[in-house]
């Protein structure tokens, strides 16, 4: 199971053509990244982190988790979410999963 920089477990749940990666603390969701499948590609449309926890590494952990999942499933990611698109653009580490 993937974890954030702080050691929080990142959970993955999929249901039909939709899925999400998320972090919970004390039974409360504090971060999430959602995607929808479009053929073989995952369209990442939304990333959210509790405002009190922003800047702490939760969002980058979610991006890493979805990229690891895409690699293992032989999928590509279409980053509709502006945050994910910016992360992908800043690092060559995601070139193998980025559907441009």
Secondary structure, 3 states (H helix, E strand, C coil): CCECCCCCECEEEEECCEEEEEEEECCEEEEEEEEEEECCEEEEEEEEECHHHCCCCHHHHHHHHHHHHHHHHCCEEEECCHHHHHHHHHCHHHCCCECC
